[in-house]
Amino acid sequence: MEETKPHIDNLYFKAFRAVDDRASCMKFIEGHTHVLEIFGITQITSAKIDWVLNPNVYVILVSAEKDGKALAGSRIHVADGKTPLPVEFAVGEMDNRIYQMVEERTPAGTGEFCGLWNSWEIAGLGIGSMQLSIASVAFAGLIKLETLFGLCAPATYRNSIRGGFRVINEIRINGKIYYPKEDLTATSILIDDVENLPLTYEEVRNDIMKLRENPISTHQMASKTGEMVNLHYDLTL
């Protein structure tokens, strides 16, 4: 018998530096690992857990109650010139141009939006991944990144483009690589101007800018099922 999804009235989006909250990092890892296992994916660079010790990694965790079970999450890895970004590990063996692209952008502030996942409890609401992407790009601006790399699966490609990423055509063939398995593809993507987001769809850009202006805020949104959900954001550190 199929398990009934819980009714969700509230979703809390909380940003923190990974090294400052080990318990929340463990919630992230548990949820992310479970989702990847469902899809039979184990070899994925952004799923490695050494990031919990990296002071240049930031996490956004989503829960239905404050400090509750993690229902979704994402990370921003800031390039520091020492620890490669997950996209460098993923793409580098196939196309070493990624290293130079990251290196050139590091002095001005660059990083990677990665590790995006949604649990089954909120999958299908039409809220989780897009709102989490909006919060993540908003947060990248709050920590003064100028550019932002990413690696998206076919399922998240459309939302990535809506969110202002462009395909890195300089990498491989139209940015595509076989990853994380030989029968799956991923696309290398980049936001060239995190502050102004010139390629971002207008309605998405407006939501991002509102969050930057009010990183602690609450608003209501209708889910795909027609029910109203309160979205509570705290993108302060």
C-alpha positions in Angstrom: 0.0 0.0 0.0 1.4 3.4 -1.0 2.3 5.7 1.9 0.2 8.8 2.1 2.1 12.1 1.8 1.8 14.4 4.8 -0.1 17.6 4.5 2.4 20.5 4.5 1.3 24.0 5.6 4.8 25.5 6.1 8.3 25.2 4.6 11.3 26.7 6.3 14.3 27.7 4.2 17.4 28.2 6.4 20.9 29.1 5.2 24.0 28.3 7.3 27.8 27.7 6.9 28.4 24.0 6.9 31.1 24.1 9.6 28.8 25.9 11.9 26.0 23.3 12.1 27.1 19.7 11.9 23.7 18.3 13.0 22.0 20.0 10.1 24.7 18.9 7.7 24.0 15.3 8.7 20.2 15.8 8.0 21.2 17.1 4.6 23.4 14.1 3.9 20.8 11.6 5.0 18.1 13.1 2.8 20.3 13.6 -0.2 21.8 10.1 0.0 18.3 8.6 0.3 17.1 10.4 -2.8 20.1 9.4 -4.9 19.7 5.8 -3.8 16.2 5.7 -5.0 17.5 6.6 -8.5 20.4 4.2 -8.2 23.0 6.9 -8.2 26.0 6.5 -6.0 28.9 8.1 -7.9 28.2 11.8 -7.8 30.8 14.3 -6.8 28.4 16.7 -5.0 27.3 13.8 -2.7 30.7 13.3 -1.2 30.6 14.4 2.4 34.0 16.0 3.0 32.3 19.4 2.4 31.1 19.4 6.0 34.6 20.4 7.0 35.0 23.1 4.4 34.5 26.7 5.8 33.7 27.9 2.2 30.6 25.7 1.9 27.1 27.1 2.6 23.9 25.0 3.0 20.2 25.8 2.5 18.0 23.3 4.2 14.2 23.0 3.8 12.0 21.6 6.6 8.3 21.6 7.4 9.0 22.8 10.9 11.9 24.8 12.4 14.9 22.4 13.0 12.8 19.5 11.8 13.5 16.7 9.3 15.2 17.8 6.1 12.8 17.7 3.2 15.1 19.3 0.6 18.4 21.1 0.3 21.1 22.7 -1.8 24.6 23.9 -1.3 26.8 26.8 -2.5 30.5 26.0 -2.7 32.7 29.1 -2.8 35.9 28.6 -4.9 39.0 29.2 -2.7 41.8 28.3 -5.0 42.6 25.2 -3.0 39.6 22.8 -2.9 38.2 22.1 -6.4 34.5 22.7 -6.9 32.4 19.6 -7.5 31.9 20.6 -11.1 35.7 20.5 -11.5 35.8 16.9 -10.2 32.9 15.9 -12.5 34.0 17.6 -15.7 37.8 17.9 -15.4 38.7 14.4 -16.6 36.6 14.9 -19.7 37.5 18.5 -20.4 40.2 20.3 -18.5 39.1 23.8 -19.6 36.8 23.8 -16.6 39.8 24.4 -14.3 40.9 27.5 -16.1 37.3 28.8 -16.2 37.0 28.5 -12.4 40.5 29.8 -11.8 39.9 33.0 -13.9 36.8 33.8 -11.9 38.0 32.9 -8.4 39.6 36.3 -7.5 36.3 38.2 -8.2 34.2 35.6 -6.3 32.9 32.4 -7.9 31.3 29.2 -6.6 29.0 26.4 -7.5 25.3 25.8 -6.9 25.1 22.0 -6.3 23.6 19.2 -4.3 20.0 20.2 -5.0 17.5 17.5 -3.9 13.9 17.1 -3.0 12.3 14.4 -0.8 9.2 12.5 -1.8 7.2 14.4 0.8 7.3 17.6 -1.2 7.9 16.3 -4.7 5.0 17.2 -6.9 4.0 20.3 -5.0 5.7 22.4 -7.6 7.4 24.4 -4.9 10.5 22.6 -3.7 13.2 22.7 -6.4 12.3 26.1 -8.0 11.9 28.0 -4.8 15.1 26.4 -3.5 16.9 27.4 -6.6 15.6 31.0 -6.2 16.8 31.0 -2.6 20.2 29.7 -3.6 20.8 32.2 -6.3 19.6 35.0 -4.0 22.0 33.7 -1.3 24.9 33.6 -3.8 24.4 37.4 -4.3 24.2 38.0 -0.5 27.7 36.4 -0.1 28.9 38.6 -3.0 29.7 36.0 -5.6 30.1 37.4 -9.1 29.6 34.2 -11.0 28.0 30.8 -10.2 28.7 27.4 -11.8 26.4 24.5 -11.9 25.8 21.0 -13.3 22.2 20.1 -14.1 20.4 17.0 -15.0 17.8 17.0 -17.9 15.0 17.2 -15.3 16.3 20.5 -13.9 17.6 22.0 -17.2 14.5 24.1 -17.8 14.4 25.6 -14.3 18.2 26.3 -14.5 17.6 28.3 -17.7 14.7 30.1 -16.1 16.9 30.9 -13.1 19.5 32.7 -15.3 22.1 30.0 -16.0 23.5 29.7 -19.5 25.0 26.5 -21.0 28.8 26.5 -20.9 29.2 25.8 -24.6 33.0 26.1 -24.1 32.9 22.7 -22.4 32.6 19.5 -24.3 29.7 19.5 -26.9 27.2 22.2 -25.8 28.2 21.7 -22.2 27.0 18.1 -22.0 28.9 15.3 -20.3 28.0 11.7 -19.4 27.5 11.9 -15.7 27.1 10.5 -13.1 26.8 7.3 -15.0 27.5 6.4 -18.7 23.8 6.3 -19.5 23.0 9.7 -18.0 23.9 13.2 -19.2 24.4 16.4 -17.3 24.9 20.0 -18.7 27.6 22.4 -17.4 26.0 25.8 -16.7 27.0 29.2 -15.5 25.6 32.5 -14.3 28.0 35.2 -15.6 26.4 38.1 -13.5 25.0 37.0 -10.2 24.3 40.5 -9.1 22.2 41.6 -12.0 21.0 38.3 -13.5 20.4 39.6 -17.0 19.4 36.2 -18.4 16.9 35.3 -15.7 13.2 35.1 -16.5 11.6 38.3 -15.2 9.2 36.7 -12.6 12.1 34.5 -11.2 14.5 37.5 -11.1 11.9 39.5 -9.2 11.6 36.8 -6.6 15.4 36.5 -6.2 15.8 40.3 -5.8 13.0 40.4 -3.2 14.8 37.7 -1.2 18.0 39.7 -1.3 16.3 42.8 -0.1 14.4 40.8 2.6 16.5 37.7 3.5 14.2 37.0 6.5 10.7 37.0 5.1 7.5 34.9 4.7 5.1 34.6 1.8 2.4 32.3 0.7 2.4 30.3 -2.5 -0.2 27.9 -4.0 1.1 24.4 -4.6 0.2 22.4 -7.7 -2.5 20.7 -5.6 -4.1 24.1 -5.0 -3.3 24.4 -1.3 -1.6 27.4 0.1 1.9 26.9 1.7 3.7 29.4 3.9 7.3 29.8 2.8 9.6 31.1 5.6 13.0 32.2 4.6 16.1 33.0 6.7 19.1 33.5 4.4 21.2 35.3 7.1 24.2 33.7 8.6 
